[in-house]
Amino acid sequence: MNTDYRKPLPGTALDYFDTREAVETIQPGAYAKLPYTSRVLAENLVRRCDPAMLTDALKQLIERKRDLDFPWYPARVVCHDILGQTALVDLAGLRDAIAEQGGDPARVNPVVPTQLIVDHSLAVEHAGFEEDAFEKNRAIEDRRNDDRFHFINWTKTAFENVDVIPPGNGIMHQINLEKMSPVVQARDGVAFPDTCVGTDSHTPMVDALGVIAVGVGGLEAESVMLGRASMMRLPDIIGVELSGKLKPGITSTDMVLAITEFLRRERVVGAYLEFYGEGAESLSVGDRATISNMTPEYGATAAMFYIDGQTIDYLKLTGREDDQVKLVETYAKETGLWADSLKDAEYERVLTFDLSSVTRTLAGPSNPHALLPTSELAARGVSGVVENEEGKMPDGAVIIAAITSCTNTSNPRNMVAAGLIARNANKLGLTRKPWVKSSLAPGSKTVKMYLEEAELMSELENLGFGVVAYACTTCNGMSGALDPVIQQEIIDRDLYATAVLSGNRNFDGRIHPHAKQAFLASPPLVVAYAIAGTIRFDIEKDVLGHDQNGNPVTLKDIWPADEEIDAIVKQAVKPEQFRKTYIPMFDLDKSARAEINPLYDWRPESTYIRRPPYWEGNMARPRGLAGMRPLAVLPDNITTDHLSPSNAIQMNSAAGEYLHKMGLPEEDFNSYATHRGDHLTAQRATLANPKLFNEMVQENGKVTQGSLARVEPEGQVVRMWEAIETYMSRKQPLIVIAGADYGQGSSRDWAAKGVALAGVEAIVAEGFERIHRTNLVGMGVLPLQFEEGTTRKTLVIDGTETFDVLGEPAPRVNLTLIINRANGEREEVPVICRLDTAEELSIYAAGGVLQRFAKDFLESTEGATA
C-alpha cells in the first residue's frame, strides 16, 4: 500500500488516500473534470498501484488515453451458487493439482473477501396459488441439490475468506444492494470506496449506490479472488443526462425498458455509463437500481449514479448503522465523490433521455431491448380480442405470470403497485385465468414483511401470487413444470403460449420450453396479464373481466394512483424490517474451519460436482490453429443461452440421456445451470439450445432450427453433441464463425468452457460482448474479430472449409485467417486479435487462467523454499 498520499479523514479515526492531490500534482485543475468512474479508479491506483507506474497510470485517466494497461483491485467478490460454486469447484480442483505436484493445497484460498449467495437453485415446481408453496419448493431444492449443497457447505469451512448465505434468503444482487455493500469500506484503518466484481452480469445493480461493481465470468472472478489485479484500460465513460420526470402511472420498469432500448440503439456496449441531471436526482435508489440492474441488457459494463442525499436516505431506510451512514457522507464529500462535486465532470460523449417520454410498456418477445409499448400492441399484430373455444386456452395464452427477479422486487414502489392492483381486482371479483402459473419470488425477505405491513400480501395470494421462493427463479429459466394437462394441450394444438415476467431476460427458450415467447413487464402488469390470460389483448383498452354486477372492468379501473403508492411505501417500508432480515443472516459460524480436510472428497457418481479436467487429458493438448473445421456458423446476437442454456433439462436432450443413464429420475433432472459443477453433464449442454440456428444446417435453402451440426467432410447432419463427440474422437481442432454481438447475455463460464472442451481453438465474430470474450480467453480460446465490412456472408462461408490462423497473437494486432475452400481455393482475410491486454495474452499463452494459476503458484512456492 502506498503511503505518500495517506491522510486523516476529518471527523473519523480513519485515514484516506487523497486522490485529488495526487491528480493535481500531475495536472492542476484536472480532478474537477474527471468523471465519477475515473475518480474511483484513480483512488484505487493511488492506494494500490506500484509507485513506479502510478504517474503513468494516472495520466491515462487524466488525458483519457487507452494505450496502457493499469491494475484494478476490487475490494470484494460476490457470487451466486451456480458460477460461484463452479469457481470454487475449479479452486478445489486446483488444490488437487497443486497437491499432486508437491504443493500445499491449504494455501490455495481466496485472498479477497468472497461472498457466495445460494440463490439460483430453486425451481417453481409449486405455484403461488398452492398452499405452502415456499416450503415445498425449498424441500425439492434441497433434495435435488444435495451433492451441490454438500460441496458448498465444505467450501465455507475449507476456504478462507469465503462467506456463504444458504438457500431461501434472497437474490445476491438485492442482498448486495440492501446489505452487503457498505458503499465506503473501512479496513486496516483506511477508508476507501467499495468496489466489487460478481459472477453474474447483473452485478452492476449496486452501481446505483455509487459502487463500481461489474459482472464477470467465474474465471475472471477466480483471478480476482486469488489476489491478482484485474488489468484494464480506461473504459469509454459516457454521460447519460436524465431530464424530466415520469408521468403519473408510469413505473420504473416502464422507464428501464425504454432506457434499455434507447441505450442499445446508441451502442453503449462495453462502456461505463454515468447517470446525472435533474431526472437522476429525482429518482430514488430503488428506481436507480432498476436502471443499473439492466446494464447487460443494454450492453454496458457499469451504470453509475453519484452519491447524494438519495443514497443516504436509502442507507438509513435499509437499516445500515448510523456510523456507517455518516462515514459514507463524510468520505464522499471530502474526496469529491458527492454529487455536488461532479458538476464540472467532462465526458467524451453525452446522451440525453427525457423521462417524461416514457409510456407504459413491455419488452419482447425475444429480447429485453425490444421495446413494445402497450399502446402499439394492436399495430404490431399481437393483440385484439381473440374468440376462443369454450374450455380451451386462447391463442397467445399466458401460461406463466411471474413477479420475479431483483430487477423489480428491489423496488418497493413496484411491489406495492402490484399489491394494490391485486387488491382492486379482488374487490371487483376478478380472478387469475386457470391456465396461468402465477408466482411471487422476491429477491429479499423484506418484501413480504412490508407487503404484510401494508395488508397487501393476502391480496396477492388471493390472485395466486403467493411467495414461492426468495431466489432467482423464472428469470433464470427455473419456472418448474406446467400442469400436465395444460402442457399436453399446448403440444397437441401447437399453441402459441407465452410468459409474462417482471425479470430482465426473455431470450428464446430461456423461460420455459413450452413458452414460445416471453415478455418483460412491471409487477402490476404481470398481475393484470394473469387476469387477462392472453398476450393477444390490448391491455390499455380491452376488458380484463367483469365485476360482480356484470360491468366491464379495464386496466384503468384497477390501476392505483401514484399518491396512494407513495403513501403506502412511506408507511409500510421500515428499517427494522431490513435489520430483522439481515442481522441473523450474516451471523456466520466459522468455528469448524480448522478441522476440515483441505482436499474435497469427490463423489464419483455425482452429476453435479466432479473434479474438473483442466490440468489433464483434452485440455493438455497442444494448441492447433491449423486445419480447423467449423463446428457452427452462427448469426448475429448469439447469446450465452444459445451457447450453454440454463433452463430445465429435457429427457430427449444429450444431457437428459446422460442423466438417465446415470440413474437420475426425470423429475430430478433439474436445470442445466445446476449441473455446471460436473463437466460431463455441462459439456452436453454446449450449443444445446433448441432455438439455435446453425447456418451449416439447411433444408431447401432455409436454416433449420435446433441443436444441430453438420460433420465434415462427410456432410452428415447430426445432433450437436454427437458432432462434438465425433470431432473429439478424431482430435479435430475446431473453429466457430459468428456474426455481431457474439456472447451477449449472462456471464456464463460454460459458454466458453463447453466449446473449449469440445476442441474449439478460435471464435471469429463481427463483435464480442465483453464478459464472454474474457471467458473465452480464460479458457484458452482465441477470440478473433472480422474487420468492419467483413462478415461470414461476404466471405460466403458455408462450413465445408477448413481454417488456419497465421501470425503471433498479441494485444489487438492483425492476424491472418486462411480460408481453405473445398474446391481447393485459398483466401487470406485480416482479423483483429481480441486479446486486449498483456495480461490476457499471458493467460492465453498459458492455456487458460486455471493453468496459469497452477504454474504461478508452484513457481512462487519453489521460490519461497529455494
N, C-alpha and C positions, 0 to 999 in steps of 0.2 A: 504494500500500500504506500503510495506516495504521501509525503508529509508537507511538501512545500506550501500548499495552499490550505492546509488544515487550520480551522479557526473555531473558537467557541460559538455555539449557536445561541444568540441572545434569549434570555428567559428560560433556558433549559440547562441541564447538566451535561448536554451532549455537544460534540463538535460537528462541524460540517466542512465540506470542501468548497472553497469559494471559486466556483467556475467562472463567475463574471470577471474576477481579477485575472484568472488565467487567460481568458479570451482577450480581455482588454490589453493585456501585456503584449499580445501579438498584434492586435489591430484595435486601437482606441475607437470606441463607439460601435464596435461590431456586435456586442452582445444584444443590444436593444433590437437589432434587426433579425436575430436568429429566431426561427420558428420554435415552438414548444418542443418538438421532437429533437431538434438539434441541441437544445439546452440540456435535455435529459441525457442524450448520448455524450455530450461534452462532459457532464459531471462524471459519468461512468469512466471516461478516459482519464480525467484529472485524478480520480481516486484509484484506478486500477491499472492504467496503461504503463508500460515500460517508459521511464522518464526519457530515455534516449529517442523514443519515437513520438513523444507527446506533442511536441510543437508541430510536426508534420501532420499528425492525425487531426489536431485541432484546426490547422489551416484548411484541411479538406472541408470541415464543417463551415468555416467562416467564408471560404472562397467558393463553396458549392462545387468542389471538384469531385470526380468519381473515379480517379485513376489508381488509387491505392487502397489496399485492404486495411481495415482497422478493427481492433478487437471489441467485442461487446460481451460483458459478463452479466447475464441475467441473475437476479437475486434469488430466484427460485424456479422450480419446475412443477407444473400441475399436470395431472394425468387422469383420464378416465380408465376404467379397468380393462378395456379392450386393448388400446395401444399401450397404456401404462403397463399392464400385465405382460404384453408381448415384449416391451422393452426390458422388463425385469427378467423374463424368460431368457432373453439374449444375454443379460448380465450373469444369470445363473449358468448358462452355457459357457460364457467366457470364464467364469470361475473354474469350471471343469477343465477347460482347455489350459488355463494357467497352471492348475494343479498337476495335470499330466506332463507339463513341461518343467516341473520342479519349483513353481512359484507358490506363494502363499495365497490361497483363494480368499481368505478372510479380508485381505487388503483391497479387494475389488468392491468398492462401495460408492454410492453417490456422495460427492463432497458438497454438492449444492442441495439445500433443503428441497425435498421432493414430497409432494402431496398427491396421493392416489385416492380417488373417489370412485367407489364401485357403483356405477350408475347406468351402465349400458347393457345389462344382462337380463332385464326383465321384459317378458313378452306379455301383452294384454290378452291372455287366454280367457280371463273372466272380465266381462264388460262392466261399464259403470252403472248398469241397471240391475246388476246381480248383487245379492246380499254378501257382505264380507269379501268383496272382490279383491281388495288390497291384500288381505291375509292369504287368500287362496293363491293369488299371483306370486306373492313372496314365497310361499311354500314350494310352488313349482320351480321358481327361480333357484332356490337352494338345492332342490333335488337335481335339476338339470346341470347345475354348475358346480357340483361337489368337487370335481377334480380342480377346477379353476380356483374355487374359493380356498381349497386346501393349500394350493400354491401361494395364493395371495396372503393367507394367514402366516405362512412360513416367511414371506418376504418382510413382513412388518417387524419381525424379530431378528431375521438373519442379516438384513442390511441396515447399516447406519443411515441416519438422515432420511428415513422413509416413514411418513405418517400415512395410515390407511383409514379412510372413513368407510365403514361397512355398508352393505346394500340397504336400501329402504330409507335413505336420508336426504335425497335430493340430487340435482344435476350439478356437475362440477362447476359450470360457468356461473350459475346462480349462487352457489355456495361461495365461489371465488369473489363475486361482487358483494354479497351480503356479509361475508365474514373473513375470508382468508386474506384478502388484500388489505394491508394497513395503510396503503397509499404512500406513506413515508415509513421506511424501515428504520429501526434503531438497533444496531448490532455493534458490539465491542466499543461502545461509547461514541459511535458515529451515526448521525442521521443522514439518510440518502434516499432518493426516490425508489419506490418499489417498482420492480420490473420482473417480467416472467415470460417464459415460453410454456406452451401447453400442447399436449398431444391431441389436439382437436382444432380444426380450422376455425371454430367459433371462440377460441380463447380471447380474441380482441374485445369481447363483450365488456371486460373490465377496463378497456381504454376509456370508457365513459367516465371513470373516476380520475382520469389523467395519468393512468398507469400504462406505460408501454408494455403491452402484452401481445404476443404474436403466436399464431398457430404454427406448429412444426410437426414433422413426422416423428415417429418414435426413434428413428435412427439419429436424427439431429438432437432430440431430447436426451438420448443416451450420452451423446458427446458433451452436452452442457452439464448433465448430471455428474459426469466424471471430471468436471472442472475445466474442461477445455473452453477457450473463448469461442463464441460464435463469430466467425470472421465475416465482416460485411463491408460494403461500400456505402457511401452516402446515398440513401434512398431518394427517389423522387418524392418530394414533400409538397403536397397540393393543398392549398387553402380552399375550404368549401364554406362560403358565406351563406348562412341561412337567414332569409328575410321573412317578414310577415309572421302570421300566427295561423294555427289550424282553425278551420271553420268549425262551428258547432256540429256535433255528431260525428266528427272525424276522429278516428282512433290513431294511436301511434303505429299500429300495424298498417293502416292505410298509408300513413306517412312513410314508413320504411320501405314498403313495396314500391311506392312511387320514386323514392330516392334511389332504390336499387336499380330500377330501370334507367333512371337518369344517369347514374354513375357508370353503369355498364356501357351506355351509349357514348359516354365521354372518355371511355378507355382509360380507366384508372388502375389497370392490372399491375399489381406489384407495388403500388405507391403507398406511402403513408399519408393519410388524409387528416387534416385538422379542421374541425368544425368550429365556427365562431359567428359572431354577428348577433343582431337583436333576436333573431329566431332561436339561435342556440341558447342564448341567455334565458329565454323564457321556458325552455324545456327542463323538466325535472330529470334527475339522474335515471329514473325508470324509463322515461322516453329516450334519453340519450343512449341508454344501454340497449334499447331495441334497435337503434341505428347501428351501434358498434357491433352487436351480435351478428348482424348480417354482412359483416365485412367480406367474407369469402364469396358471398352471393354476388357482390359487385366486383369481386376480383382483387380488391386491395389487400395490403398486408396488415395495416393498422388503421383505426378510425378514432382519432384522439379528440377529446374535449379538454378545455382548460380547467384548472382547479378554481372554483369560485364559491360563492355563497350556497349555491345549489348542492355542491359537493359536501360542504359542511353540514347542511340540513340533512342530507341523506345519511351521512355517517352517524349523526345523532339518532335519526329515525331507526336505523338498523342496529342500535344498541352498542355501538363502539364505546370504549371507555373514554371518559372526559379528557384524560391526559393525552390520549392518542389523537382525539379530535383537535385539541389545542396544538399538538405538535404539527399536524398536517397544515393548519393555518399559518402557524409561525414560520415553518420551514418554507412553504410556498411563497409567502410574502417576502422573506429575507433573500431568497435565491432567484427571484424573477419567474417563478412558475405560477404565480397568481394571475388570474385573467387580466387584471388592470395593467400588469407589467408587459403584456404582449400586444399592446395597441399598435406598436411600430414594427411588429414582425413582418418580414417580407417573404413572399412566396414567388417562385418562378412561374407558377400557374395558379389562377384563381377561378373557381367555378361558383356560380350563384344559383341557389334554389329557393323558390318562393313557397313557403309552407302553406300560404293561403290558396295555392293552386291545387292542393290535394283534394281528391274526391274519394268517396267510398269505393273500395277496390278489392279485387282478388289478384292472385298471380297464378299463372298456369297457361296450358295444362301440363307442361313438362319441365319448365324452368322457372326458378324463383325470380328471375329478372324479366319474365314475360308478363308485363302489366296487363290486367284485364279489368278495367273499370266496370263496376256492376251496371252502370248506365249503358254500356256498349254491348252487353251480352247478346241482345236481340240482333244487333247489326252484325255480330260475328257468327251468327247462326248456331249458337249453343243455348238458346233459350226459347221461350214460348211455351205456353201450357200444352202439354202433350197428353192426348187422350190415352187411357190405359185400360187394359183388360182387367176386369174385376178379379181381385185375388192374386194379381201378378205385379211384380216390380215394374216401374216405368223405365223407359229408356233414359239413360243418364242417372240412374239410381245412385244415391249417396249411400254406399254400404258401410263407410267408416266416417264418423264425425268425431274428431279428437281435439280436445283442448290440451295441448301438449307442448313441450319444449320450453327451454329457458328464454327463448326469444320474447315470448309474451307473458309467461307466468311470472316473470320477474317484475312485471309492471302492474301494481295494484289497480290502476285505473282500468286496464283491460279486463282484469278478473272481476272487479266489481261490476263493470258494464255487463259482462256475461251473466253474472248472478241476477242483475236487475232485469235483463231480457227474460231469463227463466222465470223470475217472479211474476212479471207481467203476463207472460204466456200462460202460466199456471192459473192465474186469476181468470183468464178468459176461456179456460178449458182446452187449450191447445196441447197436443202431445207429440212426442217423437214418433216418426214412422217406424213400424215394427221391423223393417229390414235394416235399419240403421244401427250399426255397432258403435255406441257412443262411449266416451271415456274422458276422464279428467286426470291428467298426470302432471301435477305441479312440480316445479323444479326446487321447491322448498316447502318444508312443513309449515312455515309461517302462513302460507296461502290459505290452508284450511282454517287456521286459527282466526285470521281476520275475516274470512267469509262467514265463519260461525258467529263471530262478534257482530257482524252486520246482519245476521239472521238470513243469509243468502245461501248457505251451504245446502240446507234442506230443499231449497227451491231448485237448485241444480240437480240434486239427487232425484227429485220428483220427475225430472225430464230425462233421467238416465245418465246424468253426468256426475256420478259418484266417483270418489277417488279410487283409482285402480293401482296407483303407484306413485312414488316420489322418485322418478327416474326418467331417463330419455327413452321413450317408447316408440310411438307411431312414427315420429320424425326420423327415427333410426331404422325403420323397417321392421320394428318389433310389434306389429299390430296384432299378432296372435291369429288363431284360427277363426274362420267365419262359422256361423251356424251351417251344418252340412246341407240342410235343405236349401238355404239361400245360395250357398256355393254351387250346388248342383243346378239350380235354376239359371245362374249366370253362365255356367258351362253349356247347358242344354240349349239355351236361347242365344248364345254368343252375345250376351247383353253388354251394352256399353255401361259399365259400372264405374263409379268414381269414389274418390275420397276427398274430404274437406278437412283440413287440419290447420291449427294455429302454429305450425312449425316453420322451419326455414329451408326445407329441402323437399322437392317434389319431382325429382328425376324419374324418368320412366322406369318402372319395375321396382322402385325402391320401397314404396309404402306398403303394398301388398300385391302378390302375384295376380290376384283377380280384380284389382282396381286398375282399369286400363289407363286412367289418368288421375292426377291429383291436383288439387287447388289449395293454395295458401290463403288463409283468411284470418281476420281478427277473431278472438274468442267469442264475442257476441254474435258475429256472423256464423260461426260454427254452430252455435245453438240454433240460429234461425234455419240453417240448411238441414239440421237434423229434423226440424219440424216440417220443412218443405219436402224432404226426402228425395229430391232430384236436383241436379245441376241445371237441367233444361227448364229454367224457371227465372223470370225477371224478378229478382229479389226486391227491387225498388218499387215495382208496380203490381205484381201479381198477388193473388190472395194466398196467404200462408195456410189459412184454415178458417173455421167458423166458430164463433163463441157459442155459449150455452143457448142463446136465443136464435141461433142460425144466422147471425150477422157476419159478413165477411171481415176478416182481420188481415191487415197488411203490416209490413215491417215498421212503418212509421207509427202504428198504433201501439207497438210494444217497445220502441226504442226509447231509452231513458234520456233525460236532459243532462247536459254536462254539469249543471249546478248540483243535481242530485248525486251524480257520481262523485264529484269533488267533496261534497259534504260527507258522504259515507266514508270515503278514503281517509279524510281528516279525523273522523270519529273512531274508525274501526282499526286502523293500522297503527300499532304501538311498539315502542322499543322493547318492552318486556317480552313480546312475542318472539322477537329475534334472540334475545338473551336466553329465554327458556328453550329455544331450539338448539342454539349453537354452543352454549357453555358445556352441557354434558357431552355433546358430540365430539368436542375437541379435548376432552379429558381422557387422554390416551395412556394406557398402561404399557410400559416397555420393560417391565421387570424381568421378563424371560429371555432377554436378548443374549445374556452371557452363556446360556445353556444350549443354544441352538447349534445344530450342525451347519457349518458354512457351505456345505455342498448339498444340493437338493437331491432327495431320493426319488428319482423319476419313476413314475408308474408306467410300466411297459405297455399296458393295454389302454392307456388313456388316449382319447381322441381330442382332448382339449390342451394338454400340456405335454410336450415332448422335447427332449434335448435337441436344440437347433443344430443344423448341419453345416454352419457357415465356415467351419475350420477343417472340413473334410470333404471327401467324395467330389460331387459335381462342382461344388464351389471352389475347389482347389485346382480346377482345370486351368491350363494356360489360356490367356486371353487370345481370342481369334477374331480379328476384324477383316478376315478374308473369306470369301466363299459363303457369305451369309445368305440364307434363304429367308424370305418374308414369312413370318408366322401369320401376320394380318396386315391388310391395307385398310386404314380406318378413316372415317370422315372427320369433319370439324366437331368441336365440342364433345370430345370423348371425355367422360367423367371417370373418376376413380371408382364409381359404382359400376361402370361398364367393365373396368379392368379387374375389379375384385368386389363383387356385390356383398351387401351386408344383411340382406333380408333372409327370410326363412328358407331353409334347405328343403327342396322337394325330392321325393323318392326317385324320380326319373332323371335326376342330375348325377353328374360324376361323383360329387361329394356325397349325395344321398346313397348311391350304390355302395360306396366305400363304407359309410357308417353302418349300413345294413349288414354288410359283410363282417363288420366288427362287432355285430350283435346288439346295436342300439335299436330300440323300438322307434318307429317313425314319429310318434308323438313327442319323442325326446330328441329329435334331430337338432332342435334349437336353430339358431341363426348362423350364417357364415361368420359373422363377426365374433361370436363367442368361441369359435374353434381356431382362432388365429394363433394360439399358442402351440398348435400342433401342425407342423408344416405338411404332413401327409394329407391332412384334410384341407388345409388352406391352399395348397398347390392346386387342388382340384377346383378351386373357385376362380382360377385365372381365366379372365375373359369369358366368364360363365354366365354373364347376364343374358337372359333370353331376348332382351331388347337390342342386342348388339347387331350392328351392320358391318360385316367384314366384306369389303368390296371385292375380295378374291372369290367370293361365293355368290354366283349369279345364275339366274334361270331366265331364259328368254330376254336377256339384256337388263334384267331387274335384279338388284341386290336382294338376297334372301336374308330375312331377319332371323337371328338366333345365334347361339354359341357354337358357331361352325367354322371350320377351316378347310383349306384345300392342301393336301400333302403333295409336295412336288419332289421329284419330277413326274410322279405318276399321274397327277391331276385328280386324285381321288378326294371327294368331299366327305369329311367325317366330323364327328363332334370335336370341339376344340381340344378337350383333354386327351382324346385319342391321338390327335395330331402331335400334341406336346410329347406324349409318351413315345410315339414313333421317332420323333426327332431326337429325343433324349437317348434312345437306344442306339441311334446312329452317331451320337456325339456331333450332331449337326449344329454349327453356330447359326443363330437366328437374328433377324432384324425386324423391327416394326416400322412401317411407314404410316404417317398420320397427317391430319390437317391442322387447323388452327386451334388454339386454346386447349391443347392436349393435357389431360390430367386435372381438369377443374373439379372442384368439389372437396370432399372430405380429405383430411390429411391421413391417408391410408397407406401404411407401410407395405401392406401386401399387394397393393397395386404395382409396387416396384419389386418386392421380394418374389412374387409369383413369376414375373417374366424373367427375373434373374435366374431362378432355379430351373426354369424351362430351357435356359441356354440362350436367351436374348442378350446379345452383346451391345446393341446400339438401338436407339429410337431416333428416327429422323422425322421431325414435325415442322409445321409452319410456325409454331409457337408453343411455349410450355407455361402452365400455371406454376407459380414459384415453389410451393411445398412439394409437389410431385417431382419437379425437376431435381430438387435437393435429395429426395428419397432415391431417385434413380442413381445419382452419384454415390449415395451412401451404400448402394448395393453393387457398385462396380459396373453399372450400365452407363454407356456413354450417350449423353443427350446431344443431338446434332440438330441444327436449325437451318431450314432452307433460307436462302436469301430472298428478299422481297420480290414477289412476282413469280417465284418458282414454287410449284406445287406438285403433288403426285399426279395431278391431272395434266399439267403442262408437259410433264415428263412421260405421260402415257404409261404409267406403271400398272401392270396387271397381275403381278405375283409370280410370273414364270421366270423372273430374272434372278440372278444372284448378285450380291453387292460386296464391294471391298471399300475400305476407308484407308486413304493414303495420307501421310503426314504425321507429325508428332503432336499429340494432344497437348494443349496449353491454354491458359485462360483466354477465351474469346478470339482465338486465332482462326484463320480459314483453313479448313481441311478439304480434301477432295473425296467425293463419293463417286465410286466407279460403278456404273450400271452395266452389267454383263447380260445382254438380252439373249433370249432363247435362239434367235436366228444368227447368233454369232457377233452381232454388232456390240460396240463398246462405247459408252458415253461417260464423259467426265463432268461432274456437277460440283461447283463450290458450295460448301456448307460451313456454318459457323459452329465452332466447338463451344458448347454451353457449359463447360467447366468455367464458372465465372470468377473464381478466386484461386489464389495459390494453395489455400487450404483444401479446396475441393479437388484440385489436381493431385495433391499428395494422397488424399483419401482414395481417389480413383486408381492411382498408381499402386496402392497397397492392396487393391482388390475389393475395397469397401471399408466402411467405417469400423466394422467389428474386427476385421483382420488388422486394421490399423491400431485399434485398442490393444489387441494381444501383443503385437510387435512392440509398441511403445512401452507397455507395462513391463514386459520381460527385459527390454533394454534398460529401463530405469532401475529394475531390481538388480540386474547384473552390475550396473554402475554403482549401486549402493553397497554391494557386497564385495566389489573388487578391491 
